[in-house]
Amino acid sequence: MATSLGDDTRNAPNCLSWCVRGGLTIWRRCAHAVSGVFLKNMLALTILQPWATLIVLGHKTLERRTYAPLHRGTIAIHASSSRRGLEWAAHCKPLEDFTREIGLDVNALPMGAILGECQLYTITESKDNADLKANGWMMDGRYTWQLTGAIAYPSPVKAKGFVKLWPWDKPVA
C-alpha cells in the first residue's frame, strides 16, 4: 500500500511485527500512515509532574526505577495525568524552591501528554541515596537511569500513559 504526504511517496504497511530480545517477545507496530500523517514508532515513559517537565527541560538527568529495560536510545517523556506528583512536590521544600527559581508554575503544567524526548543513555544498579531522595529528586528504585539530550516539544501531544516503557507512535510530518 503506497501513501503520499506532499510530494513524498512511501510504502506504508499497516502491520504488526515482533522480535525476540533477551528472551522477551516484543510486539510493535510498523511505521504507517494514519490520516495522511506518517508515524514513527518509539518507546515512551510515563512520569509524574513536575519531574516529567524537569526531565525535558534538562534539569533532571537521573530517574530511579525498579527495573532495567534492554532498550537504550531515544524515549518519549509522558507526563502522567495523575496529580499525585504535584501533591508530593508541594511538601518538598528544596524542590518547591528550585521550581520557583527556574520560573516553573507547577499548577499550570500539562498532564496526560508527551512533553518531549531524551536519550536513555545508561542504566546502573544502585544503592539508595538518602540525600537525593530527601531533596525530592529520587524515589525508591534499584536502578538509576541516566537521561541525556533532552528536547522539549513546542506543544504537548495528548496521549494515554502506561506503566513501564510503552510503544508510542510519534507523528512525523
C-alpha positions in Angstrom: 0.0 0.0 0.0 1.5 3.3 -1.0 0.6 6.5 0.7 1.8 10.0 0.0 2.5 13.0 2.1 3.1 16.1 0.0 5.5 15.0 -2.8 7.0 12.2 -0.8 5.6 8.8 -1.6 6.5 5.9 0.7 5.4 2.3 1.2 3.4 2.4 4.5 2.4 -1.1 5.6 -0.1 -1.3 8.4 1.1 -4.3 10.3 2.4 -5.8 13.5 5.8 -7.2 13.7 7.6 -9.0 16.5 11.1 -9.8 17.6 12.7 -11.6 20.4 15.3 -9.8 22.5 16.8 -11.2 25.6 14.1 -13.9 25.8 11.3 -11.4 25.7 8.8 -11.2 22.8 8.3 -7.6 21.8 5.3 -6.7 19.6 5.5 -3.4 17.8 3.7 -1.6 15.0 5.5 -0.9 11.8 5.7 2.7 10.7 2.5 3.5 8.9 0.3 6.4 7.7 -2.9 7.4 9.5 -5.0 10.3 8.2 -2.1 11.4 5.9 0.5 11.7 8.7 3.4 9.3 9.0 4.1 7.8 12.4 7.4 6.8 13.8 7.3 4.0 16.4 9.2 4.8 19.6 9.1 3.9 23.3 7.7 6.3 25.9 8.0 6.5 29.7 5.2 8.0 31.9 6.5 10.2 34.7 4.6 12.2 37.3 4.7 16.0 37.2 6.8 18.1 37.9 9.5 15.6 37.2 8.5 15.0 33.6 8.8 18.7 32.8 12.2 18.9 34.7 13.5 16.0 32.5 12.5 17.6 29.2 14.0 20.9 30.3 17.3 19.1 31.1 17.2 19.8 34.8 16.6 16.2 35.9 19.0 13.7 34.4 18.6 10.7 36.7 15.5 8.5 37.1 15.1 5.7 39.6 13.1 2.6 38.6 12.7 -0.9 39.9 13.6 -2.5 36.5 16.3 -2.2 33.9 15.0 -2.4 30.3 17.1 -3.7 27.5 16.4 -0.5 25.4 19.0 2.3 25.1 18.4 5.3 22.9 15.5 7.7 22.3 12.5 7.6 24.6 9.5 10.0 24.7 8.7 11.6 28.1 5.0 11.4 29.0 3.5 13.5 31.9 1.1 11.4 33.9 -2.5 12.6 34.2 -2.2 11.9 38.0 -1.9 14.9 40.3 -0.1 12.7 42.9 3.3 14.0 42.0 2.2 17.6 42.4 0.9 16.8 45.9 4.3 15.2 46.8 6.2 18.2 45.3 4.2 20.6 47.4 5.6 19.0 50.6 9.2 19.1 49.4 10.8 22.5 50.2 14.0 22.1 48.1 12.0 21.0 45.0 9.5 23.8 45.5 12.3 26.4 45.8 14.0 25.0 42.7 10.9 25.1 40.5 10.2 28.7 41.7 13.8 29.7 40.9 13.6 28.5 37.3 10.1 30.1 36.9 8.1 26.9 36.7 4.4 27.2 37.8 3.7 23.6 38.8 0.0 24.2 38.9 0.0 25.0 35.1 2.0 22.0 33.9 0.5 19.9 31.1 -0.9 16.5 32.2 -1.6 13.4 30.2 0.7 14.3 27.3 4.0 13.6 25.7 6.2 16.6 26.6 9.4 15.8 24.7 12.1 13.2 24.3 15.6 12.3 25.6 18.2 9.6 25.3 18.2 6.7 27.8 22.0 6.6 27.9 22.9 4.1 30.5 21.4 2.2 33.5 23.3 1.3 36.6 22.3 -0.8 39.6 22.3 1.5 42.6 22.0 1.8 46.3 19.6 4.2 48.0 21.0 7.8 48.1 19.3 9.5 51.1 20.4 13.0 50.1 18.8 12.8 46.6 15.7 11.3 48.0 15.4 13.9 50.7 15.7 16.7 48.1 12.8 15.2 46.1 15.0 14.2 43.1 14.7 10.4 43.5 12.2 7.9 44.7 12.9 4.4 45.7 14.2 2.2 43.0 17.0 -0.3 42.4 18.2 1.0 39.0 19.3 4.5 38.1 18.6 5.6 34.5 20.9 8.3 33.1 19.0 10.6 30.7 20.8 12.9 28.3 20.0 15.1 25.3 16.5 16.3 26.5 14.3 18.0 23.9 11.0 19.7 24.8 8.4 19.7 22.1 6.9 23.1 21.1 3.5 21.9 22.4 2.4 18.8 24.3 1.0 15.8 22.4 -2.0 14.3 24.2 -1.6 10.6 24.9 -2.7 8.0 27.4 0.2 6.7 29.5 1.0 3.2 30.7 3.2 1.5 33.3 6.9 0.9 32.3 8.2 1.6 28.8 5.4 1.5 26.3 5.1 2.0 22.5 4.1 5.4 21.2 3.7 6.5 17.6 5.3 9.9 17.2 3.7 12.0 14.4 6.3 12.8 11.7 5.5 15.4 9.1 
